[in-house]
Structures are given as structure tokens and as C-alpha cells.
Amino acid sequence: MSPEPRPSPPVDLEALYRDHAAAIYAWACLRTGASLRKWVTPEDLAQEIWVRATRAAPTRDADSGPPRAWLFTIAKHVLYEVRRLAERSKEQGSGGSTTKLLALEQVPATITSLTQQLSRDDAVRQFLARADELDDDDRMLLIHLGLEAMPQTEVAARLGLGYDALTKRWQRLRERVRTWPFAIALLP
């Protein structure tokens, strides 16, 4: 029998979202390619992540890791769900529409406003444009290590890279990314 989950201290969700909204938004932009954007915008995806975090917060336990990791775990679940829904809608011959995939209920105006502000921010746009220029492996390093703050051993296994090679590659990429606009606000 597994031990009961330990209750976690309450999370100030608005502060958590405010602190990580830029990273969540950038992650949503980088994870939604052109085909998925027919079904959901990065802004809607980022807002849905906040809604899901709000719902999950009362049941969060201390073993769920740091708040940022917990938030990105929710983000990944939302993305997987959106991908499944989009695939199902494609199979049924439906046209792309975010309203069919995400209800976006109970999103506070402050969250909507913050997400819209990020989508119009030139520094965020420049960061995303530079990230789009990266090769696939570096782009995934930026997503997994830079935004999601995943453990390097997990990313090395996921990308099929040796740990030492991944560490060196990440070190070079991180030095380059730190010179980009808005990078300091995004990376942990």
C-alpha cells in the first residue's frame, strides 16, 4: 500500500502565474506548431493551463515537486489533451476552432490581460523568433531545460543524447540564449 500523499503548502496561484506566465506563454508558442494552431492559439493554451492549475491546486501534494515543475506538468497534460482533441476533430472532418477544443471558462480578466500583453510584447516576439531559428535538438533543449526545468538526465534520455554531450550543448545554448531579449524573465 502506498503512503498517503502529504498535503502541500497552499500555492498563491496568481503570484505563481504572474511569475511564470512569460515562460508558459513562450512554451505554448514553441509547442504549438502551425497545424495545431488551427485548433488552439498559444494564448488560449496558456489561459487553459491557468484554469487547470486553479482546479488542481487544492489537491496538490508535497511530492509534486517545485511549483514551476508542477505548473509545467499541468501544461503538458493540457497540450496532450488538445492534441488528442485536434486529432479526433480532424478524423471527424471538423474545421479548426479553439472553441471546440477549450471551453476557457473562469479565466480571470487579469490572466487574459497578462497573456494578451505577452503576445504583443516585442521582446517576447524577438525571443520566440530566435527560438524558432534553432535546430530541433537545441529547440527541445530550450523547451525542456530552459522553460520546463526538467532534470538533465531525463532530457538526455528523451533526446537520445549522452549526459556529458547534453550538458556541454546546454551550456553553449544557455550562454547564447542569455543574450536574447526577455530571456532572463523566462529561464529559471
Phi and psi in degrees as a GROMACS rama.xvg file:
@    title "Ramachandran Plot"
@    xaxis  label "Phi"
@    yaxis  label "Psi"
@TYPE xy
-79.9639  148.851  SER-2
-66.8927  153.315  PRO-3
-64.489  140.332  GLU-4
-63.4652  141.079  PRO-5
-82.0194  134.271  ARG-6
-63.1518  142.955  PRO-7
-98.0215  151.467  SER-8
-59.3992  148.658  PRO-9
-58.5187  146.178  PRO-10
-102.31  130.207  VAL-11
-81.4369  94.1623  ASP-12
-62.8698  -39.3129  LEU-13
-65.6718  -40.4813  GLU-14
-66.9239  -41.5073  ALA-15
-61.106  -46.8465  LEU-16
-65.5016  -43.9006  TYR-17
-59.3623  -42.5474  ARG-18
-68.7574  -30.0804  ASP-19
-118.368  6.11774  HIS-20
-59.8169  -41.7825  ALA-21
-63.3546  -42.6982  ALA-22
-65.9424  -41.8227  ALA-23
-63.5133  -44.3597  ILE-24
-63.6557  -47.1977  TYR-25
-60.5933  -43.0308  ALA-26
-59.8711  -45.2657  TRP-27
-61.5459  -40.6182  ALA-28
-64.7144  -43.4222  CYS-29
-72.8786  -26.894  LEU-30
-91.1541  -14.4457  ARG-31
-104.225  101.968  THR-32
-74.4674  179.182  GLY-33
-57.223  -40.8261  ALA-34
-68.3453  -36.2895  SER-35
-75.4883  -28.2286  LEU-36
-67.7368  -13.5872  ARG-37
-67.5889  -20.7739  LYS-38
-109.386  -29.3202  TRP-39
-153.333  139.855  VAL-40
-88.6415  155.38  THR-41
-57.8263  -35.4311  PRO-42
-62.7296  -46.0853  GLU-43
-64.2599  -40.4804  ASP-44
-62.2133  -45.564  LEU-45
-61.3536  -40.1641  ALA-46
-69.9054  -37.8628  GLN-47
-65.6231  -35.026  GLU-48
-60.095  -42.915  ILE-49
-62.6921  -44.0377  TRP-50
-59.8791  -44.4196  VAL-51
-67.109  -37.6024  ARG-52
-63.8047  -39.0143  ALA-53
-60.5862  -43.2396  THR-54
-69.0202  -35.5215  ARG-55
-83.0387  -20.2953  ALA-56
-54.871  -43.1515  ALA-57
-64.0764  -21.9549  PRO-58
-104.587  5.84168  THR-59
-65.0284  133.38  ARG-60
-111.216  165  ASP-61
-63.7722  -21.5523  ALA-62
-83.7588  1.70938  ASP-63
-82.6142  4.93734  SER-64
85.972  -175.023  GLY-65
-62.5291  154.96  PRO-66
-54.4366  -39.4285  PRO-67
-62.8769  -45.1905  ARG-68
-62.4398  -41.4812  ALA-69
-60.8057  -43.9173  TRP-70
-63.4634  -42.0036  LEU-71
-73.2032  -25.7003  PHE-72
-64.0658  -43.5985  THR-73
-62.4309  -43.3227  ILE-74
-57.9202  -43.6591  ALA-75
-64.6574  -39.9104  LYS-76
-63.5836  -41.6617  HIS-77
-63.761  -43.9972  VAL-78
-61.5042  -44.7461  LEU-79
-61.4478  -40.5611  TYR-80
-63.8879  -44.2661  GLU-81
-62.4501  -42.0435  VAL-82
-61.5289  -43.5621  ARG-83
-62.6495  -45.3509  ARG-84
-63.3944  -40.5406  LEU-85
-64.8755  -42.4773  ALA-86
-63.2001  -44.0095  GLU-87
-62.3955  -42.297  ARG-88
-65.1655  -38.2672  SER-89
-61.6646  -44.1136  LYS-90
-62.0177  -32.2799  GLU-91
-86.5185  -1.53259  GLN-92
78.961  19.0307  GLY-93
-78.4811  149.985  SER-94
-79.6469  161.365  GLY-95
-69.3532  128.922  GLY-96
-158.599  123.258  SER-97
-64.2307  -29.1663  THR-98
-67.5679  -23.0827  THR-99
-78.0151  -25.3326  LYS-100
-98.168  -39.1109  LEU-101
-126.557  127.998  LEU-102
-74.1301  -31.2015  ALA-103
49.3711  51.8589  LEU-104
-94.43  149.52  GLU-105
64.2172  32.3923  GLN-106
-89.6572  114.353  VAL-107
-61.4747  150.409  PRO-108
-58.7571  -33.6768  ALA-109
-64.1055  -37.2402  THR-110
-71.3437  -44.9676  ILE-111
-59.6025  -44.7513  THR-112
-62.2754  -44.9834  SER-113
-62.6524  -43.215  LEU-114
-64.2317  -42.9119  THR-115
-64.4864  -38.515  GLN-116
-62.5414  -43.5241  GLN-117
-63.0405  -39.1166  LEU-118
-66.4603  -23.2278  SER-119
-98.672  -7.871  ARG-120
-71.7574  123.818  ASP-121
-62.4467  -38.5883  ASP-122
-64.8828  -39.9879  ALA-123
-64.4127  -43.7695  VAL-124
-60.8337  -41.3189  ARG-125
-65.282  -41.917  GLN-126
-58.434  -47.7548  PHE-127
-65.9648  -37.0936  LEU-128
-63.3989  -42.273  ALA-129
-68.1663  -38.0967  ARG-130
-63.9148  -36.4499  ALA-131
-65.8129  -23.3469  ASP-132
-80.8196  -12.3013  GLU-133
-70.265  152.821  LEU-134
-70.2702  167.532  ASP-135
-57.4126  -44.0606  ASP-136
-64.8553  -45.3778  ASP-137
-65.3674  -36.786  ASP-138
-62.6907  -42.8822  ARG-139
-68.4744  -34.5288  MET-140
-61.9258  -44.1382  LEU-141
-61.248  -42.623  LEU-142
-67.2235  -54.5319  ILE-143
-72.1402  -44.753  HIS-144
-90.923  -41.8651  LEU-145
-77.0961  -42.5609  GLY-146
-97.0909  -50.9525  LEU-147
-79.3067  -18.8257  GLU-148
56.8354  42.0793  ALA-149
-71.4296  155.047  MET-150
-63.7625  140.893  PRO-151
-60.8832  -35.3442  GLN-152
-62.8526  -39.2367  THR-153
-67.4392  -40.819  GLU-154
-68.4226  -40.0122  VAL-155
-59.0897  -45.2232  ALA-156
-65.6554  -42.6997  ALA-157
-62.6445  -39.8516  ARG-158
-92.617  -2.82123  LEU-159
68.9324  33.1365  GLY-160
-110.389  149.94  LEU-161
-67.9887  151.649  GLY-162
-59.6496  -45.1554  TYR-163
-64.3046  -41.4272  ASP-164
-63.7172  -42.6588  ALA-165
-63.0742  -43.6666  LEU-166
-60.0089  -45.7192  THR-167
-66.1227  -43.49  LYS-168
-63.6257  -43.1462  ARG-169
-64.6243  -39.9712  TRP-170
-60.5003  -45.4262  GLN-171
-65.4098  -43.6532  ARG-172
-65.4218  -42.406  LEU-173
-61.5707  -40.3618  ARG-174
-63.5052  -39.8954  GLU-175
-68.345  -45.0711  ARG-176
-65.5135  -34.0246  VAL-177
-60.1316  -19.7465  ARG-178
-87.5325  -8.16118  THR-179
-77.1655  151.317  TRP-180
-59.6307  139.593  PRO-181
72.3286  -2.24693  PHE-182
-60.6894  -37.6657  ALA-183
-62.0436  -36.3125  ILE-184
-72.9489  -19.7652  ALA-185
-95.7977  -39.7719  LEU-186
-89.0926  141.964  LEU-187
